[in-house]
Amino acid sequence: MLTPNFNLSQTEREICLVIRAPLANIAKTELVVNRNLIFFYSSPYYLRLHLPGELVDDENQTGKYDSDKGEFTFILKKVDENQHFEDLDLIGKLLAPTKKHQARPDIQMCEVVQSSDPESCSEDGEDWYLEQEILEEDSFDLPKYGFANKTQGMGRELRMEFYEVLDLKEVEKTPTNERCLLREAEEQMKFSEEHYMADMMEPQGLGELLDYDPPWENNILIKKEVVLTDEEREYLKTLGNKDYLIDSKERRIALLSLVDILYAYAYNHRTTLGESTVESAWTINKLSSTLSWLQSFECMKDVKVACIRRSLIYPLHRNWILSTTVMEDTLNILKLGRRQILKCLIEIHKLFNASEPRYLLNQLFITDYCIWLQKISEKRIIHLMQYFKEAKLCKNDIRLDLETLEAVALMVEKEELDRMTHQMTMKIDNITVGSDDTEDSELDSDTTTSSSSCSSCEESSAEEEDESESD
């Protein structure tokens, strides 16, 4: 069966459901409304939606079909006419079952019956199909990683592909708490003091990057609500749907790693002026400790420190002002909520799909984030944003001795300026001395000439006197 494209809109009293089904068998089309559930069937299409509010079950309701567009349109009445249905643009949430229909991890006794599917169990007319996976005996002790640390054991199957995108060399042998130490040790070796000081003193092209205004900044200024495009909504639908059993610790890990990934995205977006390049997938992968080291964070300050460190070590532009500006970009993304975050994640997902073997990072992280974010409340993102704002950071926290390097760079610059000033002064003095010598020479010449003239005059006078006496 095919899941059709659809769109939901609402007024105070009604919900408008538009379903695009150009191959539908119109004569055998059914639409059933049961409280907050909508079932649509028209071979080869099937759609089941779970709405956040209840609808009137009216057997006499009708719809219309536009043969030119291949679209069904149904107008459905709300039970509570004043109720606003939230998140009608979040496809994954609408396709997901409500909590009372979700399979729960409790143990139930099921009567053994003859069935073509031995893994099905009937309860209240619903069939539950639980995905099962047989783990190796020793896999329970393997380190965990991936979205919310819910994955383990993949490193054995994907060894070669893994190490093309990860800096962590021994995925299945390195405990979670050791990854941070190994990461920072490698970063310390990779850090180039000369590159950092050069970008500080001669920031070529940095002005254009700092002046760039990402598109989400305008939404904040005019307080415009973020809306997913039809293309983005369709893309989310292709990612499928699943449910997550996540405890509070795993949720915290997932949210902190989300910030880490968003920072890497924001850095790439600003440094490419919003036009991703063939290096963009590498940049996001490399700058994110989550994606390159399978890092799990304990607090927001650790996230910020890791983000700044890697932005000063690996990319082309390594500048403190740029790194902190990207931190503000990350905050603004969080301010705009789930839909803006989903836009960023969809772009990352596309970049990784086009950069083999980084599609593995989609399987480990990005796909799950896209699905999970549609289901969590907006309040969680608001709390995450507040937590982000409260985590303060200074240069000493980065542990790269930045202040000392900057002082050395400024001292070298001052010495170079003093040297150039001294050379200029010497040149001016030489020019002045040369000018004085020329004037003295000219004066001596004038004096000699004057003396000669006087002597000539005296000789002439003497001759005239002698001539007078002769006469």
Disulfide bonds with the S-S distance in Angstrom:
Cys110-Cys121 2.41
